[in-house]
Amino acid sequence: MSEADIGLLGMAGATLLVAVAIGVSVWQQLGLERSLIWAAARAGVQLVAVGFALRLALDERTPLFVAGIWLIAMIGFAMWTAGNRAPEVPGMPMLAGMAFTAAAVISLGVLFGLGVYDLNARTVIPLGGMVIGNSISATVLVARRIIDEFQTRRDEVEARLALGLSANDAARPYLRSAIRTALIPQIETTKAVGIVFLPGAMVGLILAGTDPQDAVLVQAAVMYMILGSVATTTTVIALGLGRRLFTDDDRLIRLAQPDQPG
């Protein structure tokens, strides 16, 4: 048995940690027992299903176009997820689709174009998933921050327009602030890698028996890829949304006010 082959008995033992979380919820009367059980069960079912699908998709004989189809499906699901998380953002699914596509093209283009990884289905699918999956939160964050900025500072933006600034110039400080806010968490995560915590990809490789030095190099490449993809998606969202918030004659559109708590 290899280091990564935990078996059904090991998996059953790991579920005891879910019981620990449930016990904490009961002890502290958090009311999260059902949510914890549902989350754990759903994650297990999803991972098993994905595992079977990946066994077929990542076979060495699998043609590259299958990986392309999988990548498109991931982008589509990420678009839907981003749209649901930020329904107040006009055109969010389309903007997210453009952002994720740009990030995938740039990040994977660099990695495969420079020969960092071999180009095949076994590398395209997991790397594409990391690019898209790790960009969703930042994409939603930057979009929501921009909407909030333009709602709370509408008078400032309109004053800048009244002074003769174009829509691009009037919006630039607020877009820049939103991008900075969305990038900071990923920057801090990148800075803490290897000292504060060991990332999952590296731990997984080490548990699978990979030499730690090789695992470190793979993890470094992955972290740089994620940082670049998050920077790409947040910038695309900010620039695209900045154009949507103004009319053709440089007037700020009327944004829907956020729901007030009852």
N, C-alpha and C positions, 0 to 999 in steps of 0.2 A: 504493500500500500504506500502511495506517495504522500508527501506532506500535505498536499491539497485535497486528498481523498478522505473526507471526513465520514462518509457513509451516512446511512439513514439513522443509525444509532447516535452518531455525533450530531446530526441535525436536530434530532429530538432533544438532545441535551442542550443545544444552543437555544431552543425555544424556552428553556427555563428562565432565560434572561428577560423574555417578554413577561413572564410571570412576576419577575422582580418589579418591572415597571408597573404592572397592574397592582401589585401589592402596595407600592408607594402611593398610587392613586387612591386606593381604598383607605390606607392609613391616614393620608392627608385630606381625605374627602374632596378630591379634585373632580370627581365625576367623569373621569376620562376612560373608565374601564371598557366600555363598548367601543370607543374610538380606537383604543389600543389594540383590542382583539381584531377589529375590522381591518385596521392598517396592517397588522402582522399577517393576517390571513390573505388579504389582497396582495401584499407584496410577495408572499410565498407563491401564490397561484400565478401571478404575472411573471415571476422569475423562472418558474418551471416551464411555462409556455414559451417564454423567450429563449430559454435554454434549448428546448427542442428545435425551435426555428433556427437558432444560431448554429446548431450542430449541422444542419443542412446548408445554411448560407455560408458558413466558414470552412466548408470542405475544400481541400486544395484543388479539386476539379471544378469547383463552382465558377462559372464565367463571371467576368468583371461587371457585366451589365446588371446582374442580380444585385450586386452591391449598390449600383446606381439607383435601382428601384427602391431598395431599402432606405437609402439616404433621402430620396424624395419623400418617402412615407414618413420618415422622422421629421423632416421639415414641415410637412403638412400637419402632423400631430402637434408640433411645437407652435405652429401658427394658431391652431385652435386653442391650445392651452394659454398662450399669451393673450388672445382675444377675450377669453373667459376671465382671466385675472385682471384685465384692465378694460372693462367694457365702456368706461367713460372716455377712452381715447379714440378719436375718430380715425377710422381706417386701420385700426391696430393689427388685425390679422394680415393684411396686405403689407404693411410696413414691416411686421415681424418676418414675413416670408422673404422679403428683400434683404433684411438684415442677416437672417440665418443663411441664406444662399450666398451672400457676399462673404460671410465668415468662413463658410465651408470651402468656397472656391479659393480664397486667399490662404487659409491655414493649410488645407490639404495640398494646395498647389505648391506651397513652399516645402512642405515635408516630403512630398513625393518627387517634386521637381529637383530638389537638391539631393535626393537619394537617402534621406534620413531613414525612411522605411521603404520596404519593397511594395510596389503597387499591386495589390491583389485584394480579393474580397475579404480575406482574413484581417487585413489592416484597415481598409477603407471603412468598414462598418463600425468597429469599435471607436476608431479615431473620430469619425463623423458624429457618432453618438456623444462623445465627450465635448466636441466643439459646440454642438447644438444644445445639449442638456445643460452644460455649465453656463450658457449664455442666456437662458430663459429668464432667470431671476433679475439679472442686470438689465435686460431688455424691458421688462415690465417696470422696474424701478425707474429707469431714465424716462420712460414715457409718462408715468404717473407724476414724476417730479416736474416735468415740463408743464403738464396740465395744471398742476398746483401753482407753479410759478406764474403762469399767465392768468390764472384766476385771481390770485391774491395781489398781483402787481399789474393788473390791467391798466390802471391809471398811469403808471410809470411808462409802460410800453406805448400807450397812446400819446403820452407827452413826448416821447422820443420821436414818434411818427410826426407829430405836429411840428417839431423842430426841423423837419425836412429829411430825417433819416429814412433810408429804405427799409423795407420789412426785414431784410437780412441783417442790416446793421442794428436795427432796433431790437431784434430777437437775440443777437449773438451773446450778450452777457448771460442771459438766462439759460440758453442752451449749453453754454460752456459750464455753468454751475451745475446743471443737471448731469452732464457727462462726468464731471469730477466726482459727484456724489455716487454715481453708479459704479465708477471704477475703483473707488477707494477700498471697498470690501475685498475685491479680488487682489488688489495690490497688497493689502495686509496679509491675506492668505498666502500669497506667493512669498512674502518676506518671512513668514513663520515656518515654512516647509523645512523639515529636517531638524529643527530645534524644538519648536513647541509641539509639533505633531508629525506623524509619519502618514503620508497620504495613502489612500486605499489601493491605488494602482501598484505602488511600490511594495506595500505589505502583501498584496496578493501574489506578486511575482516571487517574493522571498518565501512565502508559504508554499509556493509551487516548486521550490527548489532552485530558483534562479540565483546566480551569484549576486550578492548584495551590491557590488560595484556596478554590474550590468543593470540591476533594478534601479539604482540611483540615476544612471544615465537616461534610462527610459522615462523615469518620472520627471526628470528635469525637462526633457523634450516635451512631455505632455503638459507640464505646468506653463512653459513658455507658449505653447500652442493655445492653451486656454486663455492666458492673459491677452494674447493677440486677438483671439476671436471675440472676447468680451469687449475689447477696445473697438473692434470693427462694428459689432452689432449696436453698441450704444451710440456710436457716431452716425451710423446709417439711420437709426431711429430718430435721433435728434435732428438731423438735417431734413429728413423726410417729413417729420411732424412739424418742424418749423415752417415748412412751405405750406402745409395744410391749414395752418392756423391763421393764414392771411388770405384775403381775396386778391384777385389779379391786380387791383388798383391799390394794393398795400394798406388795406384796412383789416384790423384784427377782428376775427369772427367772434360771434357771441357764443361762449362756452356754457354748457349746462352746469348749473351749480351742483355741488356734491350733496347727496342726501343728508339731511340733518338728523341726528339721533333722536329717537322719539322718547 
